Amino acid sequence: MEQNKTKKLTNKAIAQKGMFDEEKPDAAKKKPTNIPVTKADSVKKARMDLRLLFLSVMGLFIVVIFGWGICQSVKEINTKEKIMEYRGTEGIKKVEDNSRKAGETIDVEALVKKVQDKVIFEAELNKLGDSVAEGMIETTEGTNLQIYVGNGTYADELIIMTAKNESDAKQNQESVKTHLSETKKAFEDYLPEEAKKIEKAVSIRCGCYVIVCVTADYETAEKTINAFIQD
């Protein structure tokens, strides 16, 4: 009897021990399942984000550079066209007839007086006779030519050519260029300062009119003539 009781207690203890032993694995399984992201994963994600950001910035930079290159190319083309246009006229400037005097004639005598009053010439200008003037510059048929030149050894000069139409005025431009080129060569060797005046000669065409002014005060001459035409 005593032996059976001891055996039951022993079996009960073994059973209880086995129960506790079985609970240990369960306890280990009850660890939190929401395991936070590891540091390595965070670093990896951060690197990917930085890489995407870098690629985006580089892409934007390339687009900006490409756009800038296109703008520079267009600007260069426009500049070359302007240079070619300027070389084609060799300094002849055109003032469109878009002023209040559009289609009207210019009072040449008033223009001459305005230029002589406003512009500084190193020599007094005197009007040449018609035959002498026509011998200096070739003009189209029917062109009214007036030339005022400085006395002594000065290149100061004022030329006004009034053609029958704008087409003839364009031909007169070519004659003016030839005249200025020949006059410049005549001064280059012994009066280079006077030759520089001719290089900066103010040459303006407005409709059928071609106006040329040789003076050291060329900026004032240009402003005065343009203001008179557009007044």
C-alpha positions in Angstrom: 0.0 0.0 0.0 2.7 2.4 1.0 4.6 1.4 -2.1 1.7 2.2 -4.4 1.3 5.6 -2.8 5.0 6.4 -3.3 4.7 5.3 -6.9 1.8 7.5 -7.6 3.6 10.5 -6.1 6.6 9.7 -8.2 4.4 9.5 -11.4 2.7 12.7 -10.5 6.0 14.5 -10.1 7.2 13.1 -13.4 4.0 14.2 -15.0 4.3 17.7 -13.5 7.9 17.9 -14.6 7.0 16.9 -18.1 4.3 19.5 -18.2 6.7 22.2 -17.2 9.3 20.9 -19.7 6.7 21.2 -22.5 5.8 24.8 -21.5 9.4 26.0 -22.0 9.4 25.7 -25.8 6.0 27.5 -25.8 7.4 30.3 -23.8 10.2 30.7 -26.3 7.6 30.8 -29.1 5.8 33.7 -27.4 8.6 36.2 -28.3 7.2 39.4 -30.0 6.5 38.8 -33.7 6.7 42.6 -34.7 10.5 42.7 -35.0 11.7 46.2 -36.0 13.7 46.8 -39.2 17.4 46.2 -38.8 20.0 48.9 -39.1 21.3 47.3 -42.3 17.9 47.5 -43.9 17.6 51.2 -43.0 21.0 52.0 -44.4 20.2 50.1 -47.6 16.9 52.0 -48.0 18.6 55.3 -47.4 21.3 54.6 -50.0 18.6 53.8 -52.6 16.8 57.0 -51.8 20.0 59.0 -52.2 20.8 57.3 -55.4 17.3 58.2 -56.8 17.8 61.8 -55.6 21.2 61.9 -57.3 19.9 60.6 -60.6 17.0 63.1 -60.5 19.4 66.0 -59.9 21.7 64.8 -62.6 18.8 64.5 -65.0 17.6 68.0 -64.3 21.2 69.3 -64.7 21.5 67.7 -68.1 18.2 69.1 -69.2 19.3 72.6 -68.1 22.6 72.3 -69.8 21.0 71.1 -73.0 18.5 74.0 -73.0 21.3 76.5 -72.4 23.2 75.0 -75.3 20.2 75.4 -77.6 19.8 79.1 -76.5 23.4 79.8 -77.1 23.3 78.3 -80.5 20.3 80.3 -81.5 21.9 83.5 -80.1 25.1 82.8 -82.0 23.2 82.3 -85.2 21.3 85.5 -84.7 24.5 87.3 -83.9 26.2 86.0 -87.1 23.2 87.0 -89.1 23.4 90.6 -87.7 27.1 90.7 -88.4 26.6 89.5 -92.0 23.8 92.1 -92.4 26.1 94.8 -91.1 29.0 93.8 -93.3 26.7 93.7 -96.2 25.8 97.3 -95.7 29.3 98.3 -94.3 27.9 100.7 -91.7 24.9 102.0 -93.7 22.1 102.3 -91.2 18.4 102.2 -92.2 15.7 104.2 -90.5 12.3 102.9 -91.5 9.7 105.4 -92.6 7.5 104.8 -89.6 7.5 108.3 -88.1 4.9 111.0 -88.4 6.6 112.0 -91.7 6.1 108.6 -93.2 5.7 109.0 -97.0 6.6 112.7 -96.8 9.6 114.5 -98.1 12.4 115.6 -95.8 13.3 119.3 -95.6 16.9 118.8 -96.6 17.9 122.5 -96.0 16.4 122.3 -92.5 18.3 119.1 -91.8 21.6 120.6 -92.9 21.0 123.6 -90.6 20.1 121.3 -87.7 23.3 119.2 -88.2 25.5 122.2 -88.4 23.9 123.7 -85.3 24.1 120.5 -83.1 27.2 118.7 -84.4 30.7 119.8 -83.7 32.9 119.9 -86.8 36.6 120.7 -86.7 36.3 122.7 -89.9 33.6 124.9 -91.3 31.5 123.1 -93.8 31.1 124.7 -97.3 28.7 123.4 -100.0 30.2 122.2 -103.2 28.9 123.2 -106.6 26.7 120.7 -108.3 29.2 119.8 -111.0 32.0 119.3 -108.5 29.7 117.2 -106.2 28.6 115.0 -109.1 32.2 114.4 -110.1 32.9 113.1 -106.6 30.1 110.6 -106.2 28.3 108.7 -108.9 24.5 108.7 -108.3 21.4 107.3 -110.0 19.6 109.4 -112.6 17.5 112.1 -111.1 19.2 112.0 -107.7 19.7 115.4 -106.0 23.2 115.4 -104.4 24.4 117.9 -101.9 27.9 117.8 -100.4 29.3 120.0 -97.6 33.1 119.6 -97.0 35.5 121.0 -94.4 38.2 123.4 -95.5 41.9 122.6 -95.1 43.0 119.1 -94.4 40.0 117.9 -92.5 37.8 114.9 -93.5 34.6 116.5 -92.0 31.8 116.1 -94.5 28.0 116.1 -94.8 26.4 114.3 -97.8 22.7 114.2 -98.6 21.4 112.2 -101.5 17.7 112.4 -102.5 16.8 109.7 -105.1 13.6 109.2 -107.0 12.7 106.0 -105.1 14.1 103.6 -102.5 15.6 101.3 -105.1 17.7 104.1 -106.4 18.7 105.1 -102.9 20.1 101.6 -102.3 22.3 102.0 -105.4 23.4 105.4 -104.1 24.5 103.6 -100.9 27.0 101.7 -102.9 28.4 104.9 -104.3 28.7 106.3 -100.8 30.7 103.3 -99.6 33.1 103.7 -102.6 33.5 107.4 -101.9 34.2 106.8 -98.2 36.7 104.0 -98.9 38.6 106.1 -101.4 38.6 109.1 -99.1 39.9 107.0 -96.2 42.8 105.7 -98.3 43.7 109.3 -99.2 44.0 110.2 -95.5 45.5 107.0 -94.0 49.2 107.7 -94.9 49.6 111.3 -93.8 46.5 112.0 -91.6 45.5 108.8 -89.8 43.3 110.6 -87.3 41.2 112.0 -90.1 40.9 108.4 -91.5 39.5 107.3 -88.2 36.7 109.8 -88.6 35.7 108.2 -91.9 35.7 104.7 -90.3 33.0 106.0 -87.9 31.1 107.9 -90.5 27.4 108.1 -89.7 25.5 106.7 -92.8 21.7 106.5 -92.7 19.2 105.6 -95.3 15.6 106.6 -94.8 13.4 105.7 -97.8 14.8 107.5 -100.8 17.3 109.5 -98.7 20.9 108.7 -97.9 22.6 110.9 -95.3 26.3 110.7 -94.5 28.1 112.6 -91.9 31.9 112.4 -91.2 32.9 114.0 -87.9 34.6 113.2 -84.6 31.3 114.0 -82.9 29.7 111.1 -84.7 27.4 110.1 -81.8 25.7 113.5 -81.7 25.5 113.4 -85.5 23.6 110.1 -85.4 21.2 111.2 -82.7 20.5 114.5 -84.5 19.8 113.0 -87.9 17.6 110.2 -86.5 15.7 112.7 -84.3 15.1 114.9 -87.3 13.8 112.1 -89.5 11.5 110.7 -86.8 10.2 114.1 -85.6 
